[in-house]
Amino acid sequence: MSHAVVIGAGPAGLMAAETLAQAGVRVTICEGKPSVGRKFLMAGKSGLNLTKDEPAVPFKEAFAKARSPLTPMLDAFDAEAVQDWARGLGQEVFTGSTGRVFPNVMKASPLLRAWMGRLGDLGVMVNTRWYWQGWTDDKLRFETPDGPRTLAADATVLALGGASWSRLGATGDWASILADKGIKLAPFAGSNAGVQVAWSDHMTKHFGAALKGVGWSSGPYVSRGEATLSARGLEGGGVYSVSRGVREGHDLMLDLLPDMTVPQITTKLQAPRGKASFANHLRKTLRLTPVQIALLQEMARPLPEGLRATARLIKAVPINNTGLRPMDEAISTAGGIPFAALNESLMLRDVPGVFAAGEMLDWEAPTGGYLISACLATGRWAGQQAANWIKP
Ligand SMILES: Cc1cc2nc3c(=O)[nH]c(=O)nc-3n(C[C@H](O)[C@H](O)[C@H](O)COP(=O)(O)OP(=O)(O)OC[C@H]3O[C@@H](n4cnc5c(N)ncnc54)[C@H](O)[C@@H]3O)c2cc1C
């Protein structure tokens, strides 16, 4: 019976293994960590956002420049398919108000347990603590608790993740192995990252406070969503979604009242102020929260003369920052294997029989379920193509 090895047990690798095993191939998963799916489980800690329930066009547009190479995979395993797959593993899902889809239980652990059960039923073997180190002749070479081991494979799927949250397994170490094979990789960069801010002492009392219902923009990237202040800067979905703009050198702007226009804000500010301080006036007329007012003053003191200028500032507060937080803290990474190094089967052009999937490919997308969706879709595609390679 032909044998496939899947290296990396995140969502991409597990989906590749499932697809290969369903095609009748004997599969061994090799995972460097002592247990599978560590980043997937971490993703579930804040609510496992599996996919986004939205029409196919905006869904694919979220993948920016990788949109066209990913299109066949996303068409073959779309947002609807992700939801059906989760339900097939006994996990009912719901769609939140912004179209984000979560399992009812929010966590990843019941889904992962059911998934591993399915893989076990399909006869998939799992070797944990098997750290891939490259090839010796035609065999895959691993460091294991019992010393170095090699495995022969008729096809291999690499699903080693990107290069953030390295403690969960995605170290990016694989880059040097592929570079030695002559594959030109795109440099890794933090994606969906927090922004670093050197706050003044005035802001300390606001650490932990959330900015809710605000708008963000940086260059061409625009988002609406929350961020939390911390000693290091700003973190959270709203700011992650535009962090690519900061990485590309654009200014970061905050809209404190995205549902109001400048004239509407100006009119509200024209209400009699009496003896109230300007901060109190902002609170009373516009319902700005203490953290919003503090941020306005932190970033734009002295505030401009004139109510219209203040209204314009409230719609576009410049967030002075010192760039993105370190890559290891980013939710995901850009960079990795460029699509030019792969054929349409996601097989490495220079290493026949070796396929790649998931975050190790050079695409990026904002948070919102796109990341896991694309990992599942590319994992499934690589698994199918690897099965076809073995059994033409
Ligand atoms: C805090 C957090 C929250 C997130 N929330 C969401 C969310 O809600 N929705 C969403 O869509 N995305 C979310 N993500 C992103 C998502 O989890 C990742 O994009 C996804 O897990 C990537 O899947 P992958 O299979 O490509 O790689 P990974 O999940 O990183 O898996 C790669 C595996 O390969 C193993 N490995 C690496 N190198 C080797 C080696 N040399 N030998 C053997 N094994 C190796 C690793 O140990 C790891 O298990 C979140 C990420 C984080 C950090």
The ligand as a MOL file (V3000), in Angstrom:
LIG
                    3D

  0  0  0     0  0            999 V3000
M  V30 BEGIN CTAB
M  V30 COUNTS 53 58 0 0 0
M  V30 BEGIN ATOM
M  V30 1 C -3.7080 33.5080 19.4540 0
M  V30 2 C -4.1410 33.0880 18.0670 0
M  V30 3 C -5.4950 33.1150 17.7300 0
M  V30 4 C -5.8890 32.7540 16.4360 0
M  V30 5 N -7.2240 32.7520 16.1510 0
M  V30 6 C -7.6320 32.4110 14.8990 0
M  V30 7 C -9.0200 32.3550 14.5840 0
M  V30 8 O -9.8890 32.5280 15.4560 0
M  V30 9 N -9.3660 32.0900 13.2880 0
M  V30 10 C -8.4320 31.8470 12.3020 0
M  V30 11 O -8.8100 31.6400 11.1430 0
M  V30 12 N -7.1110 31.8090 12.6100 0
M  V30 13 C -6.6930 32.0790 13.8620 0
M  V30 14 N -5.3580 32.0420 14.1700 0
M  V30 15 C -4.3920 31.6390 13.1160 0
M  V30 16 C -4.4140 30.1050 12.8840 0
M  V30 17 O -4.3740 29.4390 14.1200 0
M  V30 18 C -3.2190 29.6970 12.0120 0
M  V30 19 O -3.2550 30.4560 10.8130 0
M  V30 20 C -3.2640 28.2100 11.6890 0
M  V30 21 O -3.1480 27.4310 12.8730 0
M  V30 22 C -2.1290 27.8200 10.7440 0
M  V30 23 O -2.3180 26.4520 10.4380 0
M  V30 24 P -1.1470 25.5760 9.8360 0
M  V30 25 O -1.6550 24.1590 9.8390 0
M  V30 26 O -0.6700 26.1450 8.5660 0
M  V30 27 O 0.0580 25.7420 10.8640 0
M  V30 28 P 0.1400 25.4730 12.4450 0
M  V30 29 O -1.2030 25.4570 13.0480 0
M  V30 30 O 1.1270 26.4490 12.9480 0
M  V30 31 O 0.7260 24.0120 12.5150 0
M  V30 32 C 2.0390 23.7130 12.0810 0
M  V30 33 C 2.5210 22.4760 12.8220 0
M  V30 34 O 3.7700 22.0900 12.2890 0
M  V30 35 C 4.5910 21.6680 13.3670 0
M  V30 36 N 6.0040 21.7950 12.9430 0
M  V30 37 C 6.6740 22.9370 12.6130 0
M  V30 38 N 7.9290 22.6400 12.2550 0
M  V30 39 C 8.0540 21.2850 12.3530 0
M  V30 40 C 9.1220 20.3700 12.0740 0
M  V30 41 N 10.3180 20.7850 11.6040 0
M  V30 42 N 8.8930 19.0340 12.2590 0
M  V30 43 C 7.6800 18.6030 12.6860 0
M  V30 44 N 6.6440 19.4110 12.9690 0
M  V30 45 C 6.8440 20.7510 12.7850 0
M  V30 46 C 4.2400 22.6110 14.4880 0
M  V30 47 O 4.6140 22.0760 15.7500 0
M  V30 48 C 2.7310 22.7350 14.3040 0
M  V30 49 O 2.0140 21.7760 15.0500 0
M  V30 50 C -4.9270 32.3620 15.4610 0
M  V30 51 C -3.5800 32.3180 15.8090 0
M  V30 52 C -3.1710 32.6750 17.1020 0
M  V30 53 C -1.7100 32.6290 17.4480 0
M  V30 END ATOM
M  V30 BEGIN BOND
M  V30 1 1 1 2
M  V30 2 1 2 3
M  V30 3 2 2 52
M  V30 4 2 3 4
M  V30 5 1 4 5
M  V30 6 1 4 50
M  V30 7 2 5 6
M  V30 8 1 6 7
M  V30 9 1 6 13
M  V30 10 2 7 8
M  V30 11 1 7 9
M  V30 12 1 9 10
M  V30 13 2 10 11
M  V30 14 1 10 12
M  V30 15 2 12 13
M  V30 16 1 13 14
M  V30 17 1 14 15
M  V30 18 1 14 50
M  V30 19 1 15 16
M  V30 20 1 16 17
M  V30 21 1 16 18
M  V30 22 1 18 19
M  V30 23 1 18 20
M  V30 24 1 20 21
M  V30 25 1 20 22
M  V30 26 1 22 23
M  V30 27 1 23 24
M  V30 28 2 24 25
M  V30 29 1 24 26
M  V30 30 1 24 27
M  V30 31 1 27 28
M  V30 32 2 28 29
M  V30 33 1 28 30
M  V30 34 1 28 31
M  V30 35 1 31 32
M  V30 36 1 32 33
M  V30 37 1 33 34
M  V30 38 1 33 48
M  V30 39 1 34 35
M  V30 40 1 35 36
M  V30 41 1 35 46
M  V30 42 1 36 37
M  V30 43 1 36 45
M  V30 44 2 37 38
M  V30 45 1 38 39
M  V30 46 1 39 40
M  V30 47 2 39 45
M  V30 48 1 40 41
M  V30 49 2 40 42
M  V30 50 1 42 43
M  V30 51 2 43 44
M  V30 52 1 44 45
M  V30 53 1 46 47
M  V30 54 1 46 48
M  V30 55 1 48 49
M  V30 56 2 50 51
M  V30 57 1 51 52
M  V30 58 1 52 53
M  V30 END BOND
M  V30 END CTAB
M  END
